[in-house]
Amino acid sequence: MIRSEESRRDLALIEVPPAGALQATGDPWEPYRLLDPAGEIVQPVAEYLRDLQGSGRAEATQRSYGMDLLRWFRFCWAIGLPWDQATRAEARDFARRLHLADKPLTADAGAPPPPPGRAARLPNPVTGKPPLGPKYAPATAAHSETVLRHFYDFHLEAGTGPIVNPFPLARAARGRSANAHHNPMKPYRTQRSGQFRPQLPQRIPRSIPDEKFNELFTALGSLRDRALVAFWISTGARASELLGARQGDADPGQQLITVIRKGTRALQQLPASPDAFVWLRLYQAQIHGQVPARRDEPLWWTLRRPFRPLTYGAARAMFTRANAVLGANWTLHDLRHTAAYRMGRDPAMPLTDVQWVLGHAHLSTTQIYLTAPAEDVIASIIAHHARQHSPRGNGDAVAQPPLRYRPESLDILFRRDQP
């Protein structure tokens, strides 16, 4: 039942100030805490994050969930609604706001300001990727819906929240489990488990062409940056996985580097290219005596004093500066896409080996990364047409004999055999 004041709520007039914050504590027992506008800890969120940690979720996952919860609590604070009195009407209006409202402007170190007007929606002329728009991405809205539904499910089971989850399941999925009667011989169907979960467009991972990667690699400004990019492009490791490596994890003799997998938190050795270890050795010689050299110390450090372990934000800013030289908008994750695409195009490398390197649980996930970019497909088709006109393969077109119909066939067609 929707109350009358809720039905009359004008979302266009609601201003959601950036109240509260998600604070990084540096404490492994409580990596992040959500603060309200008065600076007090939001206890319902603190309990939920502890439950996530007990389930083995990484700190990066807790931060991601915390940002979704901060977005929701800011909306509740703006309309003056306690979190435990939220109904489906507020959840619906929050979903509508994510679809229509602009994102708050945030300062991004090293990133150029977004262009105004229609230019903000045009693909990048170098990469062909669309820029980040002023609206929330559908993936952000979908992730928020999932996190908030789980958050209220947690408090519903604990008896500390509303008696009805304001973020319900989709109408077709209520009262039954997803894929409950699935045939194991057929692929799983994609289901919208949440009522307010948007449909996500099918995105094709984009790889960096070889010539553009060479230009990007040249634009990197330090030995550390070149070593990092060389490892990312040859191992296919996620950015956070490689940044978490320790000095003892690099084994040049075996040409291996050990990383901790994002999902399973398992240790895995990944083969890397010889060039990556050459750049790493040059970088280590450059910083020798300036940073601790014990095996359990971080492998990657900042370039300026005081030296600190390199964080994801600093690495992303480095890559953004290199992008700016070329006018591109590639991301660190595009390096993983490029590594997967290169390995998948090698006919001597089985697809199951690519799956192992990327750490995918299902082979179908690996196949998504092997989709050729549009420019490669176009070049391949043009080459195909050229081969059709040059069957000898020497580039010289061979004249084809003209088509001729048999005279008796023409006589029958035009009834010339009849008087």
C-alpha positions as a Python dict, from the first residue, in 0.01 Angstrom:
ca = {
    (1, 'M'): (0, 0, 0),
    (2, 'I'): (148, 334, -108),
    (3, 'R'): (73, 629, 114),
    (4, 'S'): (-62, 945, -44),
    (5, 'E'): (241, 1157, 46),
    (6, 'E'): (466, 895, -115),
    (7, 'S'): (266, 897, -439),
    (8, 'R'): (294, 1276, -454),
    (9, 'R'): (673, 1281, -399),
    (10, 'D'): (841, 1481, -677),
    (11, 'L'): (1184, 1328, -730),
    (12, 'A'): (1290, 1614, -956),
    (13, 'L'): (1271, 1853, -658),
    (14, 'I'): (1459, 1633, -413),
    (15, 'E'): (1820, 1730, -353),
    (16, 'V'): (2044, 1460, -211),
    (17, 'P'): (2345, 1630, -48),
    (18, 'P'): (2671, 1437, -8),
    (19, 'A'): (2608, 1376, 362),
    (20, 'G'): (2791, 1110, 554),
    (21, 'A'): (3091, 914, 426),
    (22, 'L'): (3239, 569, 389),
    (23, 'Q'): (3557, 584, 595),
    (24, 'A'): (3858, 358, 545),
    (25, 'T'): (3999, 273, 888),
    (26, 'G'): (4311, 70, 810),
    (27, 'D'): (4191, -179, 1072),
    (28, 'P'): (4174, -534, 926),
    (29, 'W'): (3893, -617, 1172),
    (30, 'E'): (3681, -328, 1045),
    (31, 'P'): (3822, -203, 714),
    (32, 'Y'): (3534, 37, 640),
    (33, 'R'): (3266, 211, 842),
    (34, 'L'): (2970, 417, 727),
    (35, 'L'): (2929, 753, 903),
    (36, 'D'): (2608, 954, 921),
    (37, 'P'): (2593, 1336, 874),
    (38, 'A'): (2685, 1381, 1243),
    (39, 'G'): (2996, 1165, 1207),
    (40, 'E'): (2848, 872, 1403),
    (41, 'I'): (2883, 512, 1292),
    (42, 'V'): (2571, 369, 1121),
    (43, 'Q'): (2538, 54, 1328),
    (44, 'P'): (2304, -143, 1094),
    (45, 'V'): (2563, -111, 819),
    (46, 'A'): (2845, -200, 1058),
    (47, 'E'): (2670, -523, 1151),
    (48, 'Y'): (2611, -607, 786),
    (49, 'L'): (2976, -546, 693),
    (50, 'R'): (3086, -771, 979),
    (51, 'D'): (2862, -1041, 839),
    (52, 'L'): (3023, -995, 498),
    (53, 'Q'): (3366, -1030, 652),
    (54, 'G'): (3255, -1345, 831),
    (55, 'S'): (3148, -1484, 494),
    (56, 'G'): (3500, -1438, 362),
    (57, 'R'): (3437, -1128, 151),
    (58, 'A'): (3746, -925, 68),
    (59, 'E'): (3802, -566, 177),
    (60, 'A'): (3739, -445, -179),
    (61, 'T'): (3398, -614, -170),
    (62, 'Q'): (3314, -450, 160),
    (63, 'R'): (3406, -112, 14),
    (64, 'S'): (3192, -173, -296),
    (65, 'Y'): (2891, -274, -84),
    (66, 'G'): (2951, 18, 150),
    (67, 'M'): (2935, 268, -136),
    (68, 'D'): (2598, 128, -246),
    (69, 'L'): (2468, 153, 109),
    (70, 'L'): (2598, 509, 141),
    (71, 'R'): (2408, 604, -174),
    (72, 'W'): (2086, 458, -30),
    (73, 'F'): (2127, 613, 315),
    (74, 'R'): (2189, 955, 163),
    (75, 'F'): (1858, 920, -20),
    (76, 'C'): (1682, 824, 303),
    (77, 'W'): (1841, 1116, 489),
    (78, 'A'): (1735, 1356, 213),
    (79, 'I'): (1367, 1257, 236),
    (80, 'G'): (1374, 1231, 616),
    (81, 'L'): (1298, 859, 633),
    (82, 'P'): (1452, 615, 886),
    (83, 'W'): (1612, 321, 707),
    (84, 'D'): (1400, 64, 893),
    (85, 'Q'): (1074, 233, 785),
    (86, 'A'): (1146, 216, 413),
    (87, 'T'): (876, 64, 195),
    (88, 'R'): (858, -51, -163),
    (89, 'A'): (763, 303, -264),
    (90, 'E'): (1098, 441, -142),
    (91, 'A'): (1285, 155, -307),
    (92, 'R'): (1101, 227, -633),
    (93, 'D'): (1180, 600, -614),
    (94, 'F'): (1544, 526, -537),
    (95, 'A'): (1563, 302, -845),
    (96, 'R'): (1399, 575, -1054),
    (97, 'R'): (1651, 826, -928),
    (98, 'L'): (1942, 604, -1027),
    (99, 'H'): (1797, 583, -1378),
    (100, 'L'): (1733, 954, -1426),
    (101, 'A'): (1947, 1164, -1191),
    (102, 'D'): (2299, 1284, -1263),
    (103, 'K'): (2589, 1149, -1065),
    (104, 'P'): (2750, 1385, -815),
    (105, 'L'): (3066, 1543, -950),
    (106, 'T'): (3384, 1405, -798),
    (107, 'A'): (3742, 1504, -856),
    (108, 'D'): (3940, 1236, -1042),
    (109, 'A'): (4316, 1283, -1026),
    (110, 'G'): (4468, 1301, -1371),
    (111, 'A'): (4134, 1270, -1555),
    (112, 'P'): (4030, 1550, -1792),
    (113, 'P'): (3692, 1715, -1730),
    (114, 'P'): (3405, 1558, -1928),
    (115, 'P'): (3313, 1747, -2246),
    (116, 'P'): (2979, 1927, -2245),
    (117, 'G'): (2673, 1848, -2455),
    (118, 'R'): (2662, 1583, -2723),
    (119, 'A'): (3041, 1540, -2720),
    (120, 'A'): (3006, 1371, -2382),
    (121, 'R'): (2824, 1078, -2550),
    (122, 'L'): (3047, 1032, -2856),
    (123, 'P'): (3287, 736, -2859),
    (124, 'N'): (3653, 807, -2801),
    (125, 'P'): (3823, 857, -3141),
    (126, 'V'): (4123, 645, -3036),
    (127, 'T'): (3960, 354, -2853),
    (128, 'G'): (3602, 358, -2982),
    (129, 'K'): (3478, 328, -2623),
    (130, 'P'): (3201, 559, -2503),
    (131, 'P'): (3306, 793, -2222),
    (132, 'L'): (3163, 781, -1874),
    (133, 'G'): (2836, 968, -1896),
    (134, 'P'): (2672, 1198, -1640),
    (135, 'K'): (2415, 930, -1547),
    (136, 'Y'): (2459, 619, -1337),
    (137, 'A'): (2547, 313, -1542),
    (138, 'P'): (2290, 27, -1549),
    (139, 'A'): (2550, -195, -1385),
    (140, 'T'): (2570, 47, -1091),
    (141, 'A'): (2192, 41, -1049),
    (142, 'A'): (2184, -339, -1073),
    (143, 'H'): (2463, -378, -817),
    (144, 'S'): (2291, -137, -579),
    (145, 'E'): (1963, -327, -603),
    (146, 'T'): (2134, -657, -523),
    (147, 'V'): (2329, -517, -228),
    (148, 'L'): (2028, -342, -75),
    (149, 'R'): (1807, -649, -113),
    (150, 'H'): (2069, -859, 66),
    (151, 'F'): (2113, -588, 331),
    (152, 'Y'): (1743, -591, 417),
    (153, 'D'): (1730, -971, 401),
    (154, 'F'): (2008, -980, 660),
    (155, 'H'): (1819, -752, 899),
    (156, 'L'): (1489, -928, 824),
    (157, 'E'): (1639, -1256, 944),
    (158, 'A'): (1795, -1086, 1247),
    (159, 'G'): (1468, -915, 1337),
    (160, 'T'): (1630, -570, 1335),
    (161, 'G'): (1471, -427, 1022),
    (162, 'P'): (1131, -391, 858),
    (163, 'I'): (912, -700, 845),
    (164, 'V'): (893, -675, 462),
    (165, 'N'): (1194, -627, 238),
    (166, 'P'): (1146, -299, 46),
    (167, 'F'): (1351, -444, -241),
    (168, 'P'): (1140, -746, -345),
    (169, 'L'): (1214, -1023, -587),
    (170, 'A'): (1078, -1001, -938),
    (171, 'R'): (713, -1101, -962),
    (172, 'A'): (790, -1410, -1171),
    (173, 'A'): (1055, -1529, -923),
    (174, 'R'): (863, -1496, -597),
    (175, 'G'): (805, -1816, -408),
    (176, 'R'): (1057, -2020, -604),
    (177, 'S'): (1430, -2044, -652),
    (178, 'A'): (1599, -1928, -968),
    (179, 'N'): (1662, -2217, -1212),
    (180, 'A'): (1491, -2459, -971),
    (181, 'H'): (1388, -2692, -1256),
    (182, 'H'): (1687, -2628, -1478),
    (183, 'N'): (1788, -2900, -1724),
    (184, 'P'): (2161, -2962, -1662),
    (185, 'M'): (2208, -3035, -2036),
    (186, 'K'): (2104, -2680, -2129),
    (187, 'P'): (2268, -2344, -2050),
    (188, 'Y'): (2134, -2134, -1767),
    (189, 'R'): (1895, -1854, -1850),
    (190, 'T'): (1964, -1501, -1733),
    (191, 'Q'): (1693, -1405, -1482),
    (192, 'R'): (1606, -1071, -1327),
    (193, 'S'): (1598, -1170, -962),
    (194, 'G'): (1507, -822, -832),
    (195, 'Q'): (1190, -628, -905),
    (196, 'F'): (1383, -301, -948),
    (197, 'R'): (1688, -452, -1114),
    (198, 'P'): (1745, -300, -1460),
    (199, 'Q'): (1825, -499, -1768),
    (200, 'L'): (2196, -487, -1846),
    (201, 'P'): (2316, -440, -2204),
    (202, 'Q'): (2549, -704, -2343),
    (203, 'R'): (2895, -551, -2331),
    (204, 'I'): (3180, -684, -2543),
    (205, 'P'): (3519, -651, -2371),
    (206, 'R'): (3751, -437, -2579),
    (207, 'S'): (4117, -519, -2626),
    (208, 'I'): (4395, -274, -2710),
    (209, 'P'): (4536, -313, -3064),
    (210, 'D'): (4905, -395, -3077),
    (211, 'E'): (5010, -69, -3241),
    (212, 'K'): (4812, 137, -2990),
    (213, 'F'): (4952, -65, -2701),
    (214, 'N'): (5304, 12, -2820),
    (215, 'E'): (5221, 384, -2819),
    (216, 'L'): (5066, 354, -2474),
    (217, 'F'): (5366, 166, -2340),
    (218, 'T'): (5597, 437, -2475),
    (219, 'A'): (5393, 704, -2295),
    (220, 'L'): (5457, 543, -1954),
    (221, 'G'): (5691, 756, -1749),
    (222, 'S'): (5885, 519, -1523),
    (223, 'L'): (6042, 175, -1501),
    (224, 'R'): (5785, 78, -1238),
    (225, 'D'): (5495, 167, -1466),
    (226, 'R'): (5639, -28, -1757),
    (227, 'A'): (5700, -331, -1537),
    (228, 'L'): (5343, -317, -1406),
    (229, 'V'): (5186, -288, -1751),
    (230, 'A'): (5413, -563, -1888),
    (231, 'F'): (5293, -798, -1612),
    (232, 'W'): (4926, -703, -1661),
    (233, 'I'): (4939, -759, -2036),
    (234, 'S'): (5124, -1092, -2013),
    (235, 'T'): (4957, -1256, -1712),
    (236, 'G'): (4597, -1139, -1750),
    (237, 'A'): (4586, -1075, -1374),
    (238, 'R'): (4340, -825, -1236),
    (239, 'A'): (4486, -489, -1137),
    (240, 'S'): (4424, -543, -765),
    (241, 'E'): (4569, -895, -777),
    (242, 'L'): (4902, -781, -916),
    (243, 'L'): (4920, -475, -690),
    (244, 'G'): (4890, -705, -387),
    (245, 'A'): (5200, -908, -482),
    (246, 'R'): (5494, -926, -244),
    (247, 'Q'): (5862, -925, -332),
    (248, 'G'): (5890, -1297, -265),
    (249, 'D'): (5607, -1367, -510),
    (250, 'A'): (5820, -1285, -817),
    (251, 'D'): (6024, -1584, -939),
    (252, 'P'): (6234, -1478, -1242),
    (253, 'G'): (6403, -1818, -1265),
    (254, 'Q'): (6073, -1998, -1323),
    (255, 'Q'): (5921, -1693, -1500),
    (256, 'L'): (5629, -1696, -1253),
    (257, 'I'): (5458, -1444, -1027),
    (258, 'T'): (5218, -1543, -748),
    (259, 'V'): (4894, -1353, -693),
    (260, 'I'): (4594, -1390, -463),
    (261, 'R'): (4279, -1447, -665),
    (262, 'K'): (4002, -1194, -613),
    (263, 'G'): (3712, -1435, -565),
    (264, 'T'): (3855, -1750, -407),
    (265, 'R'): (4145, -1577, -225),
    (266, 'A'): (4361, -1869, -338),
    (267, 'L'): (4728, -1836, -428),
    (268, 'Q'): (4802, -1895, -795),
    (269, 'Q'): (5125, -1879, -991),
    (270, 'L'): (5093, -1706, -1327),
    (271, 'P'): (5348, -1724, -1609),
    (272, 'A'): (5470, -1384, -1729),
    (273, 'S'): (5670, -1272, -2030),
    (274, 'P'): (6050, -1237, -2010),
    (275, 'D'): (6013, -864, -2087),
    (276, 'A'): (5806, -818, -1772),
    (277, 'F'): (6083, -959, -1554),
    (278, 'V'): (6344, -746, -1733),
    (279, 'W'): (6148, -430, -1653),
    (280, 'L'): (6095, -552, -1297),
    (281, 'R'): (6468, -606, -1249),
    (282, 'L'): (6545, -257, -1380),
    (283, 'Y'): (6286, -112, -1143),
    (284, 'Q'): (6424, -305, -844),
    (285, 'A'): (6775, -186, -924),
    (286, 'Q'): (6649, 171, -933),
    (287, 'I'): (6488, 157, -586),
    (288, 'H'): (6752, -65, -425),
    (289, 'G'): (6829, 57, -74),
    (290, 'Q'): (6534, 297, -66),
    (291, 'V'): (6257, 52, 28),
    (292, 'P'): (6257, -261, 246),
    (293, 'A'): (6379, -566, 57),
    (294, 'R'): (6228, -846, 266),
    (295, 'R'): (6025, -1115, 94),
    (296, 'D'): (5701, -1020, 268),
    (297, 'E'): (5727, -650, 173),
    (298, 'P'): (5516, -506, -111),
    (299, 'L'): (5655, -543, -462),
    (300, 'W'): (5527, -206, -588),
    (301, 'W'): (5594, 132, -424),
    (302, 'T'): (5519, 496, -491),
    (303, 'L'): (5782, 697, -677),
    (304, 'R'): (5800, 989, -434),
    (305, 'R'): (5907, 1007, -75),
    (306, 'P'): (5792, 901, 171),
    (307, 'F'): (5772, 569, -12),
    (308, 'R'): (5442, 388, 44),
    (309, 'P'): (5290, 74, -105),
    (310, 'L'): (5126, 152, -439),
    (311, 'T'): (4746, 159, -419),
    (312, 'Y'): (4490, 93, -689),
    (313, 'G'): (4393, 460, -702),
    (314, 'A'): (4753, 569, -763),
    (315, 'A'): (4800, 302, -1033),
    (316, 'R'): (4480, 409, -1205),
    (317, 'A'): (4593, 773, -1199),
    (318, 'M'): (4923, 667, -1359),
    (319, 'F'): (4740, 485, -1637),
    (320, 'T'): (4505, 780, -1686),
    (321, 'R'): (4801, 1013, -1740),
    (322, 'A'): (4943, 780, -2005),
    (323, 'N'): (4600, 767, -2170),
    (324, 'A'): (4585, 1146, -2178),
    (325, 'V'): (4900, 1160, -2393),
    (326, 'L'): (4721, 959, -2664),
    (327, 'G'): (4374, 1103, -2604),
    (328, 'A'): (4248, 753, -2514),
    (329, 'N'): (4021, 623, -2241),
    (330, 'W'): (4139, 267, -2185),
    (331, 'T'): (4121, 126, -1833),
    (332, 'L'): (4342, -105, -1633),
    (333, 'H'): (4090, -384, -1683),
    (334, 'D'): (4130, -347, -2062),
    (335, 'L'): (4481, -484, -2016),
    (336, 'R'): (4324, -805, -1882),
    (337, 'H'): (4089, -812, -2182),
    (338, 'T'): (4386, -768, -2415),
    (339, 'A'): (4581, -1050, -2251),
    (340, 'A'): (4281, -1283, -2279),
    (341, 'Y'): (4225, -1189, -2644),
    (342, 'R'): (4590, -1245, -2734),
    (343, 'M'): (4600, -1585, -2566),
    (344, 'G'): (4268, -1687, -2719),
    (345, 'R'): (4385, -1598, -3071),
    (346, 'D'): (4686, -1828, -3037),
    (347, 'P'): (4583, -2154, -3211),
    (348, 'A'): (4843, -2348, -3010),
    (349, 'M'): (4692, -2247, -2674),
    (350, 'P'): (4384, -2443, -2558),
    (351, 'L'): (4089, -2242, -2433),
    (352, 'T'): (4096, -2433, -2105),
    (353, 'D'): (4448, -2299, -2045),
    (354, 'V'): (4320, -1944, -2097),
    (355, 'Q'): (4042, -2019, -1847),
    (356, 'W'): (4298, -2133, -1589),
    (357, 'V'): (4517, -1826, -1637),
    (358, 'L'): (4222, -1587, -1602),
    (359, 'G'): (4087, -1775, -1299),
    (360, 'H'): (3736, -1824, -1437),
    (361, 'A'): (3510, -2085, -1280),
    (362, 'H'): (3317, -2139, -1603),
    (363, 'L'): (3444, -2167, -1959),
    (364, 'S'): (3150, -1958, -2080),
    (365, 'T'): (3297, -1659, -1892),
    (366, 'T'): (3628, -1701, -2073),
    (367, 'Q'): (3455, -1706, -2412),
    (368, 'I'): (3317, -1357, -2351),
    (369, 'Y'): (3671, -1220, -2344),
    (370, 'L'): (3756, -1380, -2678),
    (371, 'T'): (3509, -1181, -2887),
    (372, 'A'): (3703, -1000, -3158),
    (373, 'P'): (3672, -620, -3167),
    (374, 'A'): (3479, -467, -3453),
    (375, 'E'): (3788, -332, -3630),
    (376, 'D'): (3947, -680, -3639),
    (377, 'V'): (3629, -833, -3780),
    (378, 'I'): (3604, -563, -4049),
    (379, 'A'): (3969, -611, -4149),
    (380, 'S'): (3919, -988, -4164),
    (381, 'I'): (3612, -961, -4387),
    (382, 'I'): (3785, -714, -4621),
    (383, 'A'): (4076, -956, -4650),
    (384, 'H'): (3827, -1235, -4721),
    (385, 'H'): (3675, -1041, -5010),
    (386, 'A'): (4023, -972, -5146),
    (387, 'R'): (4105, -1341, -5141),
    (388, 'Q'): (3787, -1418, -5333),
    (389, 'H'): (3909, -1204, -5621),
    (390, 'S'): (4262, -1340, -5597),
    (391, 'P'): (4244, -1719, -5553),
    (392, 'R'): (4614, -1755, -5634),
    (393, 'G'): (4700, -1554, -5324),
    (394, 'N'): (4946, -1326, -5510),
    (395, 'G'): (4726, -1018, -5506),
    (396, 'D'): (4663, -1023, -5883),
    (397, 'A'): (4298, -1041, -5973),
    (398, 'V'): (4215, -1328, -6208),
    (399, 'A'): (3964, -1258, -6482),
    (400, 'Q'): (3656, -1474, -6437),
    (401, 'P'): (3496, -1627, -6749),
    (402, 'P'): (3162, -1466, -6837),
    (403, 'L'): (2849, -1656, -6745),
    (404, 'R'): (2670, -1813, -7043),
    (405, 'Y'): (2340, -1997, -7059),
    (406, 'R'): (2297, -2307, -7271),
    (407, 'P'): (2106, -2229, -7595),
    (408, 'E'): (1856, -2509, -7543),
    (409, 'S'): (1773, -2368, -7197),
    (410, 'L'): (1703, -2027, -7348),
    (411, 'D'): (1485, -2185, -7617),
    (412, 'I'): (1273, -2355, -7353),
    (413, 'L'): (1257, -2040, -7140),
    (414, 'F'): (1141, -1817, -7424),
    (415, 'R'): (942, -2095, -7602),
    (416, 'R'): (1152, -2065, -7917),
    (417, 'D'): (1099, -2432, -7992),
    (418, 'Q'): (730, -2374, -8059),
    (419, 'P'): (605, -2260, -8400),
}
